[in-house]
Amino acid sequence: MRIAVLHLLLTTTVIPGTVGRPQKDPRGNDIIDERADFGTPEHDNRVHTELTELTNRDIARLIGADYFNGSVLPCDNETAPGQWMVYCSGRLLQTVMAVKLYPDSKTFVDQPMKVNQTGELIMEHFERRFPVPIEEISKKDVAEFVDEFFDKEGNELDVCNLPDWKPITEKLTQIQDDHYQAFAQRLHFIWIQLCRQMKPEVKEDPSRFSLIYVPHQFILPGGRFREFYYWDAYWIVKGLIASELYSTARMMILNFAHIIETYGFVPNGGRVYYLRRSQPPFFAPMVYEYYQATQDVQLVIDMIPVIEKEYVFWSQRRSVNITLESQDLNETVHMFQYHTEAETPRPESFREDVLSAEHFSTKSRKRQFFKDIGSAAESGWDFSSRWFKDHKNLSTIETTNIVPVDLNAFLCYNMNIMQFFYELTGNPLKHMEWSSRLTNFRQSFTKVFYVPSRKGWYDYNLRTGAHNTDFFPSNAAPLFAQCYDPLNSQLAVDVYNQMEASGAFGMSGGVPTSMHKETQQQWDYPNGWSPLNHMIIEGLRKSINPTLQQKAFVLAEKWLETNMQTFNVSNAMWEKYNVQEPQGKLATGGEYEVQVSDGDGNALYREKRGILSLESQKIRNEAHFPH
């Protein structure tokens, strides 16, 4: 039967809203729009044309400008005392990017310092050797300097064995279709290529590395991503559980707990240059998935304070107060945003960010651009028309003006899990506290994001006071997270009808990330991503409507076929697919080449997270998440 295999894989019209203007930014600033003078449709093309006319010296001078003085850095002396001057700031970083030492900006900031070197010593050597402007330093000299003081990227990790992996699992044998079983079996064997653990020196001498230490082995995403990533790990954990790799899944969870205990939150990824931004909060869902599979109450007890600690981060550092306007009274509600504090180019994309900001005339405007770029990266959607003022051009990005429906749905889900965990562990007072918080938040969530005339939930814009009612898979996040009254079955039907009317369900290969065709961004049309297809399918599957459950099956089958057909052609899994083209077509767009993840040099990437999420033999009527 195909249904079992489907569960392997699964694991803008802007209209005025009823929501009022925001209060002051919780970080102490009024909400202002510094983007007013930018964002004409011609801007991005002009940037590209004029940059091609710049000489290498011009570009070096541009990259060597002062971006750091007085700005909030991606990491600093407090968060990364021995590394920040190399990996998050300084003339060495700028010079490497100015000469384009590597095709990928990320390569340098992933390179460890050599034994007996420190960030301070390296910077002293650099300043003595190159007491000249950056534009006068040659690529050859920079290459020699880097070779002298840095090791090759990726050598901080050892390959490891999965202690709980076995070649045949019960769930794999339950797949009755021979073709699908063979596909799943080949993917199952890829797990053994992905295990990594940190070398002892990462713990013993952490200041030499941009890599953030974790104590247990983990599954690597693959490709250019030589470290753990946050929201990727949720689907990895689901896949590990489905593959009966319970010990490995537990170690992944313990690693994230270690990170939260150390930093108070989970960074975007496992590098110090990610320490100013997170990603969608899926730690609590990981713990919940593990509990559902193992009934390990003790782990739940151990993780409850860690989940609470992460929730404090989102509540205190990623929130905004919004005033709801009505005829009778004004009500202020507490919502969540992606909003990094960093105001400089992202180290892993330093050159790209600087060149993208070249036409902004003031330092404050560039800082805002870098903050919006980083905040979009925090969302996981880097980049998408969803964050653009004109829905076309990166130059108009305004992520920090947007209150995202999916982030708030995910945190709603966190609240739901917490009330369930406290009931499970016999703490009635805390259960009541989180149940009340969940009930109140669901009500506020509906008031902020639900647009009655468009019968769905949509991102809210602080600048315009309006909703973006274009299609994005994030509009289905409340169904996935069950952040609505489960007795209101018509809501799911309405959301499905709105998405279907957009044309998003008419693609042969799956659901695209938007219907915006002009952006050339990787999180837009025609690209489809596994997490977003999974959330739509799961949201429909968990409804109590049999018709929607069947629609979920159809969408799931499309996505499975796309992955399998592409795998058969390329012998690899990919992070994203062109869902408009016949099955087997790879996606394009974004800052880097589409990532393959198969073989020794690469690892199975995002699709692997859901491919082995075999949860049942049929689409179940009951909801998968707690109520």
N, C-alpha and C positions, 0 to 999 in steps of 0.2 A: 504494500500500500504506500502511496506517495505521502500521505498525511504525516507519517512518522518522519520521513525525510525532510518535510517542510519544517518541522520543528528542529531539525538539525541546523538549518540555516538561520532560523529566527531566534535563534535564541533571541500696480498697487494703486489700487485705488485707495486714497486716504480720505476718510470721512470724519467729521467732527464727532468727538466722543462726549460722554456724559461726565467724564472724570475732569476734575478741576486742575488748576495749576499746581505744581509742586511747591512745598515749602522750601526753605533754604536747604541747599545741599548739606547732608549730614557731615561733610568734611569741612564745613564752615564757609562755603562760598554760595553766593546766589547762583541759580541756574541761568547762565547766559549763553548766547549763541555767538561764538567767535568765528563761526564759519560763514557769516553772511556774505562776505565779499568773494567767496570762492565757490567752485562747483558748477561752472558752466559746462555743458556737455562737451565743449571743445577742449576743456582744460587738460584731460589726461592725454589726448592725442598731441596737444601742443608740448606737453612735458616730454613725451617720447621723442618728438621731432627735434626739439631744441637740445635735449641731452645727447642725441647722436652727433650734434655739432660741437659738443664740448671736447676739448683735448684732454688727454690723460692728466695733464697738470691742472687743468680746470677742475676735473673731478676730484683729484687728490686734495686740492685746496678746499673744495666744498666739503669733502668728508672730514677734513682736518679742522673744520670750524669748531668753535666752543659750544658743545652740546651738553657738557657735564656741570659746569660751574653754576651752582644755585639750583640745579634740577634734582628731582628724586631719581635715583639710579635703580636699575633692575636688581642689583645687590650692592651692599655697602659694607662699611667696617663693622657694623653691628651684625648683619646677617651672614656675611662671608668675610671675616676679618683678614684672612690670608690670601684670598683669591680675587677680591673685587677689583683691585687696581689692574689686573690682567684681563679678566673675563667680562667685566661689566663697565669699564671706564678706561680712560687713558690713551696716550699717544700710540702705544704699541698696537692696541686694538684698532685704532683709526688707521694706522699705517698699513697693517695687514689688509684691511678692507680697501684702502685707497689703491694699493697696487694689485688688487684682486689676486692675492696669492693662490687662492683655491677657487674653483668654479662655484662652490657652495660656501656661503659665509659661515655656516654652522661648523665646518671642519675645524677651523682654528680654535674656536671656543670649546671644542670637545677634546683638545689635545692636553694631556697632563704635562705638568712641569717635570723636568728630569730630577732624578735623585739628587739630594743636597742643594736643590734650588728653592727659592722662595719668591713670592710675588714681588716683594720689596727689592731683593737682589736683582731680579731680572729687569725691573724697571730702572734701577740704577745703571746697570750695564747698557740698557737701551739708550738712555739719555746721554751717557758718555760717548757711545759709539755714533749716535746720530743727533748731534747738536745743531741740526739744520731744519728748515721747514719740511713738512711731510712731502710736499710736491718735489723736493730735491732728492728723495731717497729712492733708490732703484729696487726693482722687484728682486733682482739677484741678491742684493745685500740683505733684504728682508728674509728671503728664503734661507740664506746661510745662518742668519741670526735665529730664526725659528728652529732650524735643524739642530743648532747648538744647544738650545735651552729647553726644547720641548720634545716629548715622545710622540709617537704616532697615535692618532685618535683610535679609541676602541680597545686599547690594550690594558685597560683597567679591569676588564671582565674576563673571567674564566668560563669556559663551557662546563656545564654540569649535567649530571644524570638525574632523571626524574625517578625518585625511589618508588613511586606508586604507579608508574606507567606499565601497562601490559598490552600485548599486541591485539588481543581480542577482548571486547567488553560485551556485557549482556545487551546493552542498548544497541550496539552495532549489529548484533545478530538478529535483532528484532526487525530490521529493515528488510522487507520482503522483495522489493524491486532490486534485481541484480545490478543494474547500472548505478542506482543511487547508493547501494551498499558498497560497491567498488569505489565510488567517488568518496564516500565518507571514510572508508578505510584508508585511502591514500592521504586524506587530510589528517586522520588520526596519527599517522606516522610522522607528520611534520612536527608534532609537539616535541619530539625528542631532539629536534634541531634548535629549539628556541630557548632552552634552559640556560640561564646565566647566573653566576654569582660573583660578588665583588672580591677582588684580590685583597689579601690581608692589609696591604699598604694603604688602601683607601680608608680603612678604619684607623690605622696607626699614624698616618701622616696626611690627614684630609686636606690640608691647605695646599697640597700640590695638585689637586684635582678640581675640575668643575663638577664632577660627578658627586651627587649626594649619596652618602653611605646609607645602605639598608642592610640589616643583619642576615636576611634569609635569601635564598635563591628566588628567581622570578622568571616570568616569561617575557621575552623581548618582543616588542612590536615588529622590529626589523627595518631593513633598508637604511636610510640615513638616520634613523631613530635608534640611537645606541644607549638608551636609557628607558626606564619605565615612564609611562604616561598615565594621567589620572583616569579620564573617562573611558579610554580604551580598555582599562583594566576591568571594568564592570563586565564587558562582554567576554573578555578573556576568562574571568572567574566563572561565568556561566558555562563557557565551553569546557573548562577544566572539570567542573562538577558533572556535566553531561558525559564526559569521558571517564568518569569515576576516578579522577585525579584529586581526591579530596585533600590529601596532605599538601599538595602543591597549591591548591586554592587557599588553604588555611595560611600557608606561608606568605602568599600575596597579601592577604588581609593583615597579617601581623606586620608586614613591612609598612603598609600605609598607616597602621596604628602608631608605629615608631615615628614616622614622619610627622603625624599630627601632634604627638607628644612633644616632639622637638621644636616644631615651628608654629603650632597652633592651627595649621591648615595643611591641605595637600597642594603642593605647587603643581603648575601645569605639567611639568615633567621633572625627571630626576637630575637636574642641573642647577647650580647656584644662580645662573642667569634667569631662571624661572621663579625666583623667590618673591617677586612682587605680583605674581598673578597665579590664579588657580585654574580650574576647569570645572565643568558641571559636577555638582556634588553627588557622587555615586558611592561613597564609602558605606553609608548605612544600607543602601540596597545590596551591596556586596555581602555584608554580614547577614542580611535577611535571606538572600539566596542560599548562602552556605547553611544557615540554620534549617531552612526548608528541606535541604537535602540530607542533613546529618543529624538533626535534632540535638545539636550540641548547645545545650543551655548555658554551660559554663563559659563558652566563648562569648555568648550574648552578654552575660553578666560582666565579663572583662571589657567588652567593647562599648557598653552603654556610656561610661564617662568620656570615652574618646569621641563618640558621635556627638555628645553634648558639646565638647570642646570645639569641634569643627563648626557646629551650628552657631556658636558664639561668634566665630570669625565672620560668617556670612551675615549675621544679624548686626554686628557692630561695624564692619568694614566694607560691606557690600550692600548697603540698604539705602533707601530713600523714603521720606515721608511724603505722601500724596494726599491732598485734600479732596474729598468727594463732595461735590456740590449738589444740593437738592433743594426743593422748595422749603423744607422745614428747617433743616440745619446743615451745617458743614461738619463732616466727619473726616478725621485724619487717620490714614492707614499706613502700615509699615510694609513696604514691598522691597524686592531684591533686584540688584543690577549687577552686570559685569562692569567693573570699574577699577582697573589697575591704578596704582599710585605712580607708577614709573612714567617719567616724562622725556625719556631719551630713546634713541633707536634701539630696537631689540638686538642684543648682541648676535643672536643666531641668524639675523637678517639685517645686519647693520647697514651694509652698503645699499641694499634695496630700499630700506626705509629712508635713508638720507636722500637718495635720488628721487624718491617719490615726494618728498617734502621740499624739493629744491625751489619751487615757485612760490612758496609761502614767504611773505616779505618780513615778518616779524618773528622774533624768538618765541614769544608767547603763543603765536599761532602754530609754530612748529611743535612746540611742547604739547599743545592740545591734540595735534594730529598724531604724534607718537603715542599719547595716552589712549586715543581712540583705536589706533592700530593694535596696541597691546591688549586693550579690553576686548576687541574682537577675537584676538587669539585666545583670551581667557574663555570665551564662549565655546571654543572648538570649531567655530565656523569662520575660519580665516582663509579667504574672505568671501563676503556675500553681499548682494544688493540689499539684503535685509538691513544692513547697517548704513547704507548710503542715503544721503539726503535726496539725491536725484534718482536713486535706484539704478544708476548706471556706472558711475565713476568712483574709483577708490578715493580720489581727492576730496570727495564730499562726505567722507565717513564721519559718522556722529554716534558711535556706539554708546557713549556716556550720556546721550540724550534719550536713550531707549530703555524702557522697562520691559524685559523679555518675558513672554508668556511661558516659555519652556523652563527657564531657570526657576521661576516662581512655582511652577508645577512640580519640579524636582524637589524643591524644599518642602512643598506640601506633602510630597511622598515621604520625605524624611520625618516629618511630624507624625505621619500615619504609622510609620515603622516604630517610632519611639513610643507612641502610646501602646502599640502592640507588645513591644519588648517589656515595658513596665508591667503590663498585665501578665505576661508570660512568667516574669520573674517574681511576681507576688509583691508588688509595690503599689497599692491602690491609690495612695496620694499622688505619686508621680504619674500614674496612669490617668487620673482625673485631670491633672495639670496639662498634660500633653493632649488629651482628648479635647479639652476646652480650647487649647491653642489651635488645634486642627480645625475644629468647628468654626471658630472665629475667622481663621485664615481663609477657609473655603468661601465664607461669605464675602470677605473683602476681595478675594481673588475674582469672584464673579462680578463684583461691582466695578473693578478696575479693568478687567480684560474682556468681559462678555459684551458683544455688540448685538442687541436684539434684532436690528434690521438685517444683519448679515449672518445671524444664527451661528455664531461661533466665537471663539476666543482669539484675540489678536494682540500683537505687540502694541504697547502704548508709548507715545512720543511725548517727552516732557516739554520739548520746545514748542510743538504745535498744539498740544492738548488733544491730539487725535490718534486714531488707531490706523495701523497699516493693515488693510484688509486683503492684501495680495495673498496668494497661496504660498505657504511654506510648510513643510512637514512639522515644524514646531507648533503649528496650530493644533495638531493632534496630541501634543504632549499631555494635556489634562486627561485625555482618555487613557493614555499609557499609565499615568501616575494616579489615576482615579481621583483627581482633585475636583470632584463635583458630586452632587447627590446621586448615588447609584440607583435610586428609585426613579429618577428622571430619565427613562430610557430613550426618550425622544431626542435628547441632546446629542447622543452619539449618532443618531440618524441624520440630524441636521448638519452636524460637522462633516459627515461623510458626503452628504449631498452637495455641500459647498465646495469641498475639495474636488469632487467629481466634475462639477460644473466648470472648474478652472481648466479642465483638460489634463490634469496631472496624472490621472489614472489610465490615460489612453496610450501610454508608451508600451512598447513591446518588451522592454527589458526591466521594468520596475518603475519606481516613483522618483521623479527628479527632485532636486533640492529647491528649485523655484521654477517659475515660468518666465523669468527674465533672461532674454537671449542675447543681450548686448554686452554683458560685462566681461566675458572671458575669465571670470573667477571660478575657482574650483568648487565653491559651494553655491553654484547656480546651475541653471539649465545648460546642457542636458545631463549633467552628472548626477548619478545616484550613489548614495552612501549606505552602507550596511546599518549603522545605528539608527538612521532616520527611517529607513524602510522597516526595520524591526519595530520601532516605536509605533508607527502607524498600524502595522499588522497586529501587534499585541493589543493596542488600544481598541481596535475593532473586535478582535477575538474575545476580549474580556467583557464585551457588552453582553446584555441578556437578549439581544436581538439575533435570531438565527440567520436572518438575511445578511446582517453585517458580519457574522462569523463566517459565512460562506464567501463574502467579499474578501475577508482576510485570507482565506485559503487561496483564492485566485491570485491576490497580490503576492502571497508567499511563494506560490508556484512559479510566478514570473521571475522573482528574484533568485530562486534556486536554479532555475534553468539558465539564467544569465551567468551565474557563477560557474555552473558546471560546464556550460558550453565554452566559456573563456578558458577554464582550466584545461579542458580537453585540447584546445588549440595551442595554448602557450605553456602548459604544464606548470602553471603558477596561479596564485591568487593575487588579487590587486585591491588597492585601497578604494578605488572608485571606478564606476563604469558609465559609459555613455548609454543611457537607457532608451534613447530615441532610435539608435541604430540597431540593426539585427544583432542578436545575441552573440557575444564574443568581441564586441568593439570596446576598446579602452577609452577612458576619459582623458580630457586635457584640461588646461587652465591651472592657475595657481603659481606659486613662487618656485616650485621645484618639479622635476619630472615625476610622473605617476610612479608610485613605488610598487615594485614587485617584491614578493616576500616568500621565496622558496629557495632551497639549496643552502650551501654553507655560508655564503656571503650575505644572504638575505633571509628574512623570516616571514612566515605567514602573517600578514598584516590584518587590517580591520575586519575583513570578512570572516576570518578564522574565529573571531570572537563569538559569532553567532552560529557558525556552521555546525558545531558540535553541541548545540543547545537543544538536545533531544529531550523533551519533557513529557511526552505522552504519545499514545497511539492515535489520538483523535483530538479535534479541536474541542476543548472542554467548555462547558457553559459557565462553570464557576470562575470567579475572578482569581487571578494568580496572586494578587497582592492582598494584604490585610485590609479590613474595613475599619 
